[in-house]
Amino acid sequence: MPEELLCVNNITKSYAGVKALEDVSLNINRGEIHCLVGENGSGKSTLIKIIAGVVTPDAGEIHINGKHYPKLRPIDSIREGIQIIYQDFSLFPNLTVAENIALNHELARGQKLVNWRRVRQVATAAMQQIGIKLDLDARVEQISVADKQLTAISRALLQNAQLIIMDEPTTALTQREVRSLFAVIKSLQARGISILFVSHKLNEVLEISNKTMILRNGRKVVDADAREFDRAKLVYYMTGRQIDDSTYDYRPGELTVPLLKVENLTSHGNFSDISFELMPGEILGITGLLGSGRTELALALFGVQPADSGTISVEGKPVEICSIQDSIAHGIGYVPEDRLTEGLFLDQSIGRNIVVRTIDRYVGRGGLLDGREVEKGIQAGVNQLSIKAGSPALPVKSLSGGNQQRVVLAKWLASSPRILVLNGPTVGVDIGSKSELHEILRELARQGMGLIVISDDIPELMQTCSRILLMRRGRLVDEFRRQDTTENQLTLKLTEA
């Protein structure tokens, strides 16, 4: 009989009269990988905080290691071996890997003076438990996202972890890094440590989980053996509806002049000798692992990091792109990889974010803004992208990830670009919004816009793109046509050394 580690029964939690969770129960056994799945706002974060003792439920019971906790505190949860690795990892960026792993452990032992030799020994021992090796002297702010993840896991093991909760652990990882993380998770499971894996990446859920629980609108929809699910069932239980998984059928028009033509584009240290064409109405995919040069190529096309040599032509005419202003003048827009720091003014309103790119067109006589026209522009963006918000006057940070991404798109569509480069267009977006965003991209292509989608999300590329270019070590090494390849074939090519 499996030994039960965690049992939460009939948990209910409300905020200002709105139920975040209603009558939710969850059981996790020792050595079990249990996936918690749901769209944004489904209640996943609230449930995690209750298990951590950070939030007190309005009703329900919590049992850990057979003990009943009428009021679970964070220290109780930690002492019972529950460790949570949040999306930001909660690491100290200015401290080294060794210090981040070991200092909490040393403080818990009541050490008054730091023994730096022991800190390194403790950190090394923690990493050896999961078979990894990191640079102990590297500052955390300088290491990759994958290494930050491993640092956080190593720190958790020093706290006698019995259950590690991973909140969206693969959001910013490449396919190869995901493979490495899954190997670590399996090694933890082999040692009897339980994992609660919180994600909305369905392919990963299907691969890693032993059991899967799905939340929707604060209620448990289903909790069953992972073998009972396939992708279609997961999507249906998460959203309550069938999601359109159709692909974009690109058909070349009569025009033979490329909308965008790149020849021998080179940026020393980033990429070299890049050549490709983008036709009107085409969605072109570009993929590659971290360090392949894919993002640097996008930044060169948008003038953020201009290329050192090579040529770029728009509609058959050579153009110089030495700045962002040059790119915009030639009808090129860019949706950045990190919408929170690069694509939005988070404290500003939804409306201001939509019209910020085109604000000059609303200036009337005397240099004053025409408020009525500004409102029309805002409403046009909200309607075109179906942005779900109580009011455009609300701060954009109040929106879900999917709606924030719609605001970024609305901002660029207001300036009517002919070419749109999208870097990781659905990172951190739930499955329902992701499908809707894909349909928006397909509709833009049908209207004649040329789109470049940069991503290592293979299902996304296969669903939206007609051609996919593969970058490796700064070079284009292969080209795939969707109808001639499969997800597995493309994934294998992507992860090859």
C-alpha positions in Angstrom: 0.0 0.0 0.0 1.4 3.4 -0.9 2.2 5.6 2.1 0.3 8.9 2.2 2.4 12.0 2.7 -0.1 14.8 2.2 -3.9 14.9 2.5 -6.0 18.0 2.1 -9.8 17.5 2.4 -12.6 19.8 1.3 -10.6 23.0 1.1 -12.5 26.2 0.5 -11.0 29.7 0.3 -12.7 33.0 -0.7 -11.4 36.5 -1.3 -13.9 39.3 -1.1 -16.7 36.9 -1.6 -15.2 35.3 -4.7 -14.3 31.6 -4.2 -10.7 30.9 -5.2 -11.2 27.3 -4.1 -14.3 25.3 -3.4 -14.4 21.9 -1.8 -11.0 20.8 -3.2 -9.3 17.6 -2.0 -5.8 16.3 -2.9 -3.8 13.3 -1.7 -0.1 12.8 -2.5 1.7 9.6 -1.7 5.5 9.2 -1.0 7.6 9.0 -4.1 4.7 10.1 -6.3 4.9 12.7 -9.1 1.5 14.4 -9.0 0.7 17.1 -11.6 -1.6 20.0 -10.8 -3.0 21.4 -13.9 -5.4 24.3 -14.7 -5.6 27.6 -16.5 -4.7 30.9 -15.0 -7.2 31.8 -12.2 -8.1 28.1 -11.7 -6.9 28.1 -8.1 -3.5 26.4 -8.4 -1.6 29.2 -6.7 -4.1 29.4 -3.8 -3.9 25.7 -3.2 0.0 25.8 -3.2 -0.1 28.7 -0.6 -2.4 26.7 1.6 -0.2 23.7 1.6 2.8 26.0 2.4 0.9 27.5 5.4 1.0 31.0 3.9 -2.8 31.1 3.4 -5.3 29.8 5.8 -8.4 28.1 4.3 -11.9 29.1 5.3 -12.8 25.4 5.6 -11.3 22.0 5.2 -8.6 19.8 6.8 -4.9 19.4 6.3 -2.9 16.3 7.2 0.8 15.9 6.7 2.7 12.7 7.6 -0.4 11.6 9.5 -0.6 14.7 11.6 -3.7 16.9 11.6 -3.0 20.7 11.4 -6.1 22.8 12.3 -4.0 25.9 11.4 -1.0 25.2 9.3 1.9 27.7 9.6 4.8 28.1 7.2 7.2 26.7 9.8 5.0 23.7 10.3 5.0 23.0 6.6 8.8 23.4 6.3 9.4 21.1 9.3 7.2 18.4 7.7 9.5 18.5 4.7 7.4 20.6 2.3 9.5 22.8 0.0 8.2 25.1 -2.7 10.2 26.3 -5.7 8.3 29.3 -7.1 8.7 30.6 -10.6 11.2 33.3 -9.4 13.1 30.6 -7.4 13.4 33.0 -4.4 17.2 33.1 -4.7 19.6 35.9 -3.7 21.0 37.1 -7.0 24.0 38.8 -5.4 25.1 35.7 -3.6 27.0 32.7 -5.0 25.5 29.3 -5.9 27.2 27.8 -2.7 25.8 30.5 -0.5 22.3 30.2 -1.9 22.3 26.5 -1.3 23.9 26.3 2.1 23.4 29.4 4.1 19.7 28.7 5.1 20.9 25.2 6.3 23.7 26.8 8.4 21.4 29.3 9.9 18.9 26.6 10.9 21.8 24.8 12.7 22.3 27.9 14.8 25.7 28.8 13.4 26.8 32.2 14.6 29.9 32.4 12.4 30.1 31.4 8.7 32.5 28.6 8.0 33.1 29.1 4.2 34.8 25.8 3.8 31.8 24.0 5.3 29.4 26.1 3.1 31.1 24.7 0.0 31.1 21.2 1.4 27.4 21.3 2.2 26.5 22.8 -1.2 28.6 20.1 -3.0 27.0 17.3 -1.0 23.5 18.7 -1.8 24.3 18.8 -5.6 25.7 15.2 -5.4 22.4 14.0 -4.2 20.9 14.7 -7.7 24.0 14.1 -9.7 24.7 17.7 -10.8 27.8 20.0 -10.7 27.5 23.8 -10.8 30.1 26.5 -10.3 29.9 27.2 -6.6 31.6 30.6 -6.9 29.3 31.9 -9.7 26.8 34.6 -8.6 23.2 33.5 -9.1 22.4 36.6 -11.2 25.0 35.4 -13.8 23.9 31.8 -14.2 21.2 30.3 -16.6 17.6 29.8 -15.6 18.1 26.0 -15.7 21.0 26.3 -13.2 18.9 28.6 -11.0 16.3 25.8 -10.9 18.9 23.2 -9.9 20.3 25.6 -7.2 16.8 25.9 -5.7 16.3 22.1 -5.8 19.7 21.5 -4.1 18.7 24.0 -1.4 15.4 22.3 -0.8 17.1 18.9 -0.3 19.1 20.4 2.6 15.8 21.2 4.4 14.9 17.5 4.6 12.5 17.8 1.7 9.8 15.1 1.5 7.5 17.0 -0.9 8.9 19.5 -3.4 6.3 21.7 -5.1 7.5 23.1 -8.5 5.5 26.0 -9.7 5.7 26.2 -13.5 9.3 24.9 -13.5 9.8 24.8 -17.2 8.4 28.2 -18.3 11.8 29.6 -19.3 13.7 26.3 -20.1 14.7 25.0 -23.4 13.8 21.5 -24.5 17.2 20.2 -23.6 17.0 21.8 -20.1 13.6 20.3 -19.6 15.0 16.8 -20.3 17.7 17.4 -17.7 15.2 18.6 -15.2 13.0 15.6 -15.7 16.0 13.3 -15.1 16.5 15.1 -11.8 12.8 14.8 -10.9 13.0 11.0 -11.6 16.1 10.7 -9.4 14.2 12.5 -6.5 11.3 10.1 -7.0 13.7 7.1 -6.8 14.7 8.4 -3.3 11.1 8.5 -2.1 10.7 12.2 -2.5 7.3 13.3 -3.8 6.8 16.0 -6.4 3.8 18.3 -7.0 4.5 19.5 -10.6 2.3 22.6 -11.4 2.2 23.3 -15.1 0.0 24.0 -18.1 2.4 22.5 -20.6 0.4 19.5 -21.5 3.1 17.4 -23.3 5.2 17.7 -20.1 2.4 16.8 -17.9 1.6 13.7 -19.9 5.3 12.6 -19.8 6.2 13.2 -16.2 3.1 12.6 -14.0 1.9 9.5 -12.1 -1.3 11.2 -11.2 -3.0 14.3 -12.5 -5.5 16.7 -10.9 -7.2 19.4 -12.9 -8.7 22.5 -11.4 -11.2 24.8 -13.2 -12.7 27.9 -11.7 -11.6 26.9 -8.2 -13.1 23.4 -8.3 -11.6 20.0 -8.8 -12.7 18.6 -12.1 -10.9 15.3 -12.1 -8.0 13.6 -10.2 -6.9 10.3 -11.7 -4.1 8.1 -12.9 -2.1 9.9 -15.5 -2.5 7.0 -18.0 -6.2 7.9 -18.3 -5.4 11.2 -20.0 -4.4 12.3 -23.4 -3.8 15.8 -24.6 -7.4 16.2 -25.9 -8.9 15.1 -22.5 -6.6 17.4 -20.6 -7.6 20.4 -22.7 -11.3 19.6 -22.4 -11.1 19.2 -18.6 -9.1 22.4 -18.2 -11.2 24.6 -20.4 -14.6 22.9 -20.5 -14.6 23.1 -24.2 -13.0 21.6 -27.3 -10.0 23.6 -28.5 -9.3 24.1 -32.1 -5.9 22.4 -32.9 -6.1 23.1 -36.7 -2.9 24.2 -38.5 -2.5 27.3 -40.7 -2.7 26.4 -44.4 -0.4 28.8 -46.1 -1.0 29.2 -49.9 1.5 31.3 -51.8 -0.2 34.2 -53.7 0.5 35.5 -57.1 3.2 37.9 -55.8 6.7 36.3 -56.1 8.6 39.2 -54.4 9.4 38.3 -50.8 8.0 40.6 -48.1 11.3 40.2 -46.3 14.6 38.9 -47.7 17.7 38.3 -45.5 21.0 37.6 -47.1 24.3 36.6 -45.3 23.3 38.5 -42.2 26.1 38.4 -39.6 26.5 39.7 -36.1 29.9 38.8 -34.7 29.7 36.6 -31.7 25.9 36.0 -32.1 25.1 34.6 -35.6 26.7 34.4 -39.0 25.7 34.0 -42.7 21.9 33.9 -42.1 19.8 33.9 -45.3 16.0 33.3 -45.6 12.9 34.7 -47.2 9.4 35.5 -45.8 6.5 35.8 -48.2 3.2 37.8 -47.7 0.8 35.7 -45.7 3.4 33.3 -44.5 4.1 32.3 -40.9 7.8 31.3 -40.6 9.1 29.5 -37.6 12.7 29.9 -36.2 13.8 27.5 -33.5 17.0 26.6 -31.6 18.3 25.9 -28.2 19.5 28.6 -25.8 22.6 30.2 -27.3 21.7 29.3 -30.9 21.4 33.0 -31.8 17.7 33.0 -32.4 16.9 35.9 -30.1 19.9 37.9 -31.3 18.6 37.5 -34.9 15.3 38.9 -33.8 17.0 41.8 -32.2 19.0 42.5 -35.3 15.8 42.5 -37.5 14.3 45.0 -35.1 17.4 47.2 -34.9 18.1 46.6 -31.2 21.4 45.0 -31.9 22.1 45.8 -35.6 23.9 43.2 -37.7 27.6 43.9 -38.7 27.2 42.7 -42.3 24.7 41.3 -44.8 21.6 42.7 -46.4 17.9 43.1 -45.5 15.3 43.8 -48.2 11.7 44.7 -47.6 9.3 44.1 -50.6 12.3 43.8 -52.9 14.1 47.0 -51.8 17.3 46.9 -49.8 17.0 48.7 -46.4 19.3 49.7 -43.6 18.3 48.7 -40.1 20.6 50.5 -37.7 18.0 51.3 -35.1 14.5 50.5 -33.8 13.3 53.6 -35.6 14.6 52.2 -38.9 12.8 49.0 -38.3 9.5 50.6 -37.5 9.9 52.9 -40.6 10.1 49.9 -42.8 7.0 48.3 -41.3 8.6 45.8 -38.9 7.2 45.2 -35.5 8.6 43.1 -32.6 6.8 41.3 -29.8 9.6 40.6 -27.2 10.4 37.4 -25.3 9.7 39.0 -21.9 6.5 41.1 -22.2 6.7 42.2 -18.5 10.1 44.0 -18.8 10.3 44.7 -22.5 6.8 44.9 -23.9 4.6 46.7 -21.4 4.4 49.6 -19.0 3.0 47.5 -16.1 1.8 50.4 -13.9 0.2 52.2 -16.8 -3.4 51.6 -18.0 -4.3 49.0 -20.6 -5.4 51.8 -22.9 -2.2 53.8 -22.7 -0.2 50.6 -23.5 -2.3 50.1 -26.6 -1.8 53.6 -28.0 1.7 54.4 -26.8 3.2 53.4 -30.2 0.8 55.6 -32.2 0.2 58.5 -29.8 1.5 61.0 -32.3 -1.4 60.4 -34.7 -3.8 61.7 -31.9 -2.1 65.1 -31.5 -4.4 67.8 -32.8 -4.0 71.5 -33.3 -2.0 73.3 -30.6 -0.1 70.0 -29.9 -2.9 68.7 -27.6 -4.1 65.1 -27.6 -7.6 64.6 -29.0 -9.1 62.6 -26.1 -12.0 61.3 -28.1 -9.8 59.9 -30.9 -7.5 58.3 -28.3 -10.5 56.5 -26.8 -11.5 55.3 -30.2 -8.0 53.9 -30.8 -8.0 52.2 -27.5 -11.4 50.6 -28.1 -10.4 49.5 -31.5 -7.4 47.6 -30.0 -9.6 46.1 -27.3 -12.1 44.9 -29.8 -9.7 43.6 -32.4 -7.8 41.5 -29.9 -10.8 40.6 -27.7 -8.9 41.9 -24.6 -10.9 40.7 -21.5 -10.8 43.5 -19.0 -13.3 45.4 -16.8 -12.1 48.7 -18.1 -9.2 49.9 -20.4 -8.4 52.3 -17.5 -7.2 49.4 -15.3 -3.4 48.9 -15.0 -2.1 46.4 -17.5 -0.5 44.4 -14.7 -4.0 43.4 -13.5 -4.5 41.3 -16.6 -3.8 37.6 -17.1 -0.7 36.6 -19.1 -2.8 35.9 -22.2 -4.5 39.3 -22.1 -1.2 41.1 -21.4 0.1 39.5 -24.6 -3.0 40.7 -26.5 -2.2 44.2 -25.3 1.4 43.9 -26.7 -0.1 42.7 -30.0 -2.7 45.5 -30.1 0.0 48.1 -29.6 1.9 46.9 -32.7 -1.2 46.2 -34.8 -2.2 49.9 -34.3 0.7 50.9 -36.4 -0.2 48.5 -39.2 3.2 46.6 -39.6 3.8 44.5 -42.7 6.2 42.2 -40.9 5.8 41.0 -37.3 8.5 39.2 -35.4 7.2 37.3 -32.3 9.8 36.0 -29.8 8.2 33.3 -27.6 4.6 34.6 -28.2 2.8 32.4 -25.8 5.3 31.9 -22.9 3.4 31.8 -19.6 0.0 31.8 -21.3 -2.6 29.1 -20.5 -3.9 26.7 -23.0 -7.2 28.4 -23.8 -5.5 31.8 -24.4 -2.7 30.2 -26.3 -5.2 28.7 -28.8 -6.9 32.1 -29.2 -3.6 33.8 -29.8 -2.6 31.3 -32.4 -5.9 32.0 -34.2 -5.1 35.7 -34.1 -1.7 35.1 -35.8 -3.4 32.9 -38.5 -5.9 35.7 -39.2 -3.1 38.3 -39.5 -1.4 36.0 -42.0 -4.6 35.6 -44.0 -4.7 39.3 -44.3 -1.3 39.3 -45.9 1.0 40.1 -43.0 4.3 38.2 -42.8 5.0 36.7 -39.4 8.2 35.2 -37.9 7.6 33.1 -34.8 10.7 32.4 -32.7 10.1 29.5 -30.2 11.3 26.2 -28.9 7.7 25.1 -28.3 7.6 22.5 -31.0 3.8 21.9 -30.9 3.3 25.7 -31.3 5.6 25.9 -34.3 3.9 22.9 -35.9 0.5 24.3 -35.4 1.2 27.9 -36.7 4.0 27.7 -39.2 4.3 26.4 -42.7 8.1 26.4 -42.6 10.5 26.1 -39.7 14.2 27.1 -39.7 16.6 25.5 -37.2 19.5 27.5 -35.7 22.5 26.0 -34.0 25.6 27.9 -32.7 24.6 31.0 -34.6 23.9 29.4 -38.0 20.9 28.1 -39.9 21.5 24.4 -40.2 18.2 23.0 -41.5 14.7 23.8 -42.9 11.5 21.8 -42.4 8.2 22.0 -44.1 5.4 21.2 -41.7 3.6 18.7 -43.9 6.9 16.8 -44.4 7.9 16.4 -40.7 6.5 15.4 -37.3 6.8 16.9 -33.8 9.1 14.0 -32.7 11.4 14.5 -35.7 11.7 18.2 -35.1 12.3 17.7 -31.4 15.1 15.2 -32.0 16.7 17.6 -34.5 16.4 20.5 -32.0 18.1 18.6 -29.2 20.9 17.2 -31.2 24.4 18.3 -30.1 
